Amino acid sequence: MAAEGAGQQSDIAGKLGIEPGMVVQELGYDSDVDEAIREAVEDVTGEEMLDEDAQEVIDVVLLWFREGDGDLTDNLVDARGPLAEEGVVWVLTPKTGRDGHLEPSEIAEAAGTAGLSQTSNQSVGDDWAGARLASPKAGKGKQR
């Protein structure tokens, strides 16, 4: 039975692109977050997730965000600050039909304003959906 749990955790972390040794920052933590997602990430990385006060260069940001949590664009701009060049931000929102759900169009609009591009969506856990955001590739579309 324990092996099954470990497999599920690596599946969750795999969906998020989490690998051993990655530095993961968690923003927007509250009592409603999915502890299985948190445990899966920490089990795979071998480290606790960092909070908003972290000074390290971050590989992946997990941003728990619900409707009513403030301005998503501002949160994304803050999340980008310590992000590694190839780093990604996962916006985790309650799934459709659940309290706090955000429409994908709202996430895409905020991402664009914050200078990020939405690259994929993923169902993560029972109650959360994730939108993967990344910086546009350096040099793409730039003229010198």
C-alpha beads as a LAMMPS data file, in Angstrom:
LAMMPS data file: protein, C-alpha beads

144 atoms
143 bonds

1 atom types
1 bond types

-500.0 500.0 xlo xhi
-500.0 500.0 ylo yhi
-500.0 500.0 zlo zhi

Masses

1 110.0

Atoms # bond

1 1 1 0.000 0.000 0.000
2 1 1 2.844 2.414 0.807
3 1 1 4.330 1.849 -2.631
4 1 1 1.013 2.894 -4.193
5 1 1 1.081 6.165 -2.228
6 1 1 4.652 6.817 -3.331
7 1 1 3.646 6.220 -6.951
8 1 1 0.776 8.673 -6.684
9 1 1 3.090 11.277 -5.201
10 1 1 5.672 10.925 -7.945
11 1 1 2.809 11.185 -10.476
12 1 1 1.693 14.490 -8.936
13 1 1 5.231 15.838 -8.868
14 1 1 5.793 14.568 -12.407
15 1 1 2.733 16.447 -13.670
16 1 1 4.310 19.599 -12.253
17 1 1 7.733 18.843 -13.736
18 1 1 9.273 18.583 -10.262
19 1 1 12.588 16.722 -10.121
20 1 1 14.981 15.831 -7.295
21 1 1 17.101 18.777 -6.183
22 1 1 14.823 21.491 -7.584
23 1 1 14.221 24.596 -5.474
24 1 1 10.460 25.089 -5.083
25 1 1 8.787 28.137 -3.575
26 1 1 5.207 28.053 -2.321
27 1 1 3.060 31.195 -2.341
28 1 1 -0.567 31.650 -1.308
29 1 1 -0.582 28.898 1.311
30 1 1 -3.850 28.640 3.278
31 1 1 -5.810 25.993 5.152
32 1 1 -7.482 24.778 1.931
33 1 1 -4.333 23.720 0.048
34 1 1 -3.936 20.083 -0.958
35 1 1 -1.464 18.519 1.464
36 1 1 -0.917 15.562 -0.902
37 1 1 0.453 17.951 -3.543
38 1 1 2.726 19.618 -0.996
39 1 1 4.005 16.256 0.296
40 1 1 4.579 14.953 -3.235
41 1 1 6.704 17.976 -4.139
42 1 1 8.760 17.789 -0.938
43 1 1 9.228 14.016 -1.256
44 1 1 10.576 14.314 -4.794
45 1 1 12.805 17.355 -4.203
46 1 1 14.016 16.105 -0.840
47 1 1 13.558 19.608 0.590
48 1 1 10.842 21.675 2.207
49 1 1 9.284 24.278 -0.039
50 1 1 10.455 27.837 0.507
51 1 1 8.071 30.627 1.499
52 1 1 7.668 34.193 0.213
53 1 1 10.727 35.370 2.181
54 1 1 13.134 33.077 0.297
55 1 1 16.254 34.673 -1.173
56 1 1 17.315 31.721 -3.352
57 1 1 16.972 31.374 -7.120
58 1 1 13.767 29.401 -7.645
59 1 1 13.183 26.608 -10.184
60 1 1 9.415 26.260 -9.653
61 1 1 6.868 28.476 -7.907
62 1 1 3.618 26.907 -6.732
63 1 1 1.144 29.767 -6.431
64 1 1 -2.098 28.747 -4.721
65 1 1 -4.628 31.309 -5.915
66 1 1 -8.363 31.643 -5.430
67 1 1 -10.857 34.203 -6.640
68 1 1 -10.753 36.965 -4.046
69 1 1 -7.044 36.482 -3.201
70 1 1 -6.126 39.890 -4.603
71 1 1 -4.559 40.781 -7.921
72 1 1 -3.210 37.759 -9.788
73 1 1 -0.994 39.916 -12.020
74 1 1 0.735 41.435 -8.965
75 1 1 1.223 37.961 -7.499
76 1 1 2.749 36.721 -10.749
77 1 1 5.117 39.698 -10.990
78 1 1 6.265 38.956 -7.418
79 1 1 6.668 35.247 -8.253
80 1 1 8.844 36.051 -11.285
81 1 1 11.384 38.021 -9.245
82 1 1 13.502 35.148 -7.899
83 1 1 12.684 32.748 -10.750
84 1 1 15.528 31.041 -12.599
85 1 1 15.777 31.809 -16.332
86 1 1 14.193 28.449 -17.207
87 1 1 11.931 28.438 -14.137
88 1 1 8.169 28.064 -14.200
89 1 1 5.210 29.243 -12.154
90 1 1 2.295 26.911 -11.526
91 1 1 -0.909 28.789 -10.685
92 1 1 -2.989 26.316 -8.694
93 1 1 -6.679 27.234 -8.524
94 1 1 -9.759 25.361 -7.350
95 1 1 -11.286 23.246 -10.110
96 1 1 -14.394 24.385 -11.992
97 1 1 -17.465 24.442 -9.782
98 1 1 -15.525 24.822 -6.536
99 1 1 -15.369 27.955 -4.381
100 1 1 -12.582 30.282 -5.507
101 1 1 -12.389 28.921 -9.081
102 1 1 -10.705 31.201 -11.621
103 1 1 -11.507 31.087 -15.319
104 1 1 -8.567 30.066 -17.549
105 1 1 -8.981 33.331 -19.478
106 1 1 -8.346 35.299 -16.259
107 1 1 -5.114 33.384 -15.673
108 1 1 -3.995 33.826 -19.288
109 1 1 -4.670 37.576 -19.178
110 1 1 -2.793 38.048 -15.890
111 1 1 0.094 35.909 -17.165
112 1 1 0.478 38.019 -20.308
113 1 1 0.443 41.252 -18.325
114 1 1 3.095 39.814 -15.975
115 1 1 5.320 38.837 -18.920
116 1 1 4.625 35.103 -18.737
117 1 1 3.128 32.689 -21.249
118 1 1 0.721 29.909 -20.373
119 1 1 2.172 26.668 -21.695
120 1 1 -0.151 23.949 -20.353
121 1 1 -2.930 23.043 -17.941
122 1 1 -3.038 20.078 -15.602
123 1 1 -5.492 18.540 -13.172
124 1 1 -3.569 18.329 -9.912
125 1 1 -5.088 16.422 -7.019
126 1 1 -8.815 16.127 -6.376
127 1 1 -9.712 19.788 -6.021
128 1 1 -7.042 21.817 -7.819
129 1 1 -6.168 22.653 -11.413
130 1 1 -2.786 23.994 -12.465
131 1 1 -1.773 26.419 -15.185
132 1 1 1.924 26.270 -16.118
133 1 1 3.433 29.670 -16.874
134 1 1 6.912 30.352 -18.208
135 1 1 8.907 33.315 -19.454
136 1 1 8.915 33.657 -23.221
137 1 1 12.184 32.350 -24.608
138 1 1 14.958 34.954 -24.440
139 1 1 15.565 36.685 -27.742
140 1 1 12.287 35.517 -29.268
141 1 1 10.785 38.376 -31.231
142 1 1 13.452 40.878 -30.191
143 1 1 15.140 42.967 -32.861
144 1 1 18.547 44.541 -32.415

Bonds

1 1 1 2
2 1 2 3
3 1 3 4
4 1 4 5
5 1 5 6
6 1 6 7
7 1 7 8
8 1 8 9
9 1 9 10
10 1 10 11
11 1 11 12
12 1 12 13
13 1 13 14
14 1 14 15
15 1 15 16
16 1 16 17
17 1 17 18
18 1 18 19
19 1 19 20
20 1 20 21
21 1 21 22
22 1 22 23
23 1 23 24
24 1 24 25
25 1 25 26
26 1 26 27
27 1 27 28
28 1 28 29
29 1 29 30
30 1 30 31
31 1 31 32
32 1 32 33
33 1 33 34
34 1 34 35
35 1 35 36
36 1 36 37
37 1 37 38
38 1 38 39
39 1 39 40
40 1 40 41
41 1 41 42
42 1 42 43
43 1 43 44
44 1 44 45
45 1 45 46
46 1 46 47
47 1 47 48
48 1 48 49
49 1 49 50
50 1 50 51
51 1 51 52
52 1 52 53
53 1 53 54
54 1 54 55
55 1 55 56
56 1 56 57
57 1 57 58
58 1 58 59
59 1 59 60
60 1 60 61
61 1 61 62
62 1 62 63
63 1 63 64
64 1 64 65
65 1 65 66
66 1 66 67
67 1 67 68
68 1 68 69
69 1 69 70
70 1 70 71
71 1 71 72
72 1 72 73
73 1 73 74
74 1 74 75
75 1 75 76
76 1 76 77
77 1 77 78
78 1 78 79
79 1 79 80
80 1 80 81
81 1 81 82
82 1 82 83
83 1 83 84
84 1 84 85
85 1 85 86
86 1 86 87
87 1 87 88
88 1 88 89
89 1 89 90
90 1 90 91
91 1 91 92
92 1 92 93
93 1 93 94
94 1 94 95
95 1 95 96
96 1 96 97
97 1 97 98
98 1 98 99
99 1 99 100
100 1 100 101
101 1 101 102
102 1 102 103
103 1 103 104
104 1 104 105
105 1 105 106
106 1 106 107
107 1 107 108
108 1 108 109
109 1 109 110
110 1 110 111
111 1 111 112
112 1 112 113
113 1 113 114
114 1 114 115
115 1 115 116
116 1 116 117
117 1 117 118
118 1 118 119
119 1 119 120
120 1 120 121
121 1 121 122
122 1 122 123
123 1 123 124
124 1 124 125
125 1 125 126
126 1 126 127
127 1 127 128
128 1 128 129
129 1 129 130
130 1 130 131
131 1 131 132
132 1 132 133
133 1 133 134
134 1 134 135
135 1 135 136
136 1 136 137
137 1 137 138
138 1 138 139
139 1 139 140
140 1 140 141
141 1 141 142
142 1 142 143
143 1 143 144
